[in-house]
Amino acid sequence: MENDTGPIRRFVRWAITPPQSYAIYLLALLLVAGSSFYAGSLAPKKPTGLGPPPVSAPRN
């Protein structure tokens, strides 16, 4: 029982071996690039119901 490790530690030990580490690195790279592209493609929200901007000085 002393050598029994949790599922997270077993996954990390499995993930850092060379064939799996390359695949996990590429997967993380694709997730970061995809989420960055998605966040960049979102249109900014336009404010609604505010009307024209206030006049700072009267016109002459």
PyMOL commands that set and color helices and strands:
alter all, ss='L'
color gray80, all
select helices_A, chain A and resi 7-15+18-41
alter helices_A, ss='H'
color red, helices_A
deselect
rebuild
show_as cartoon
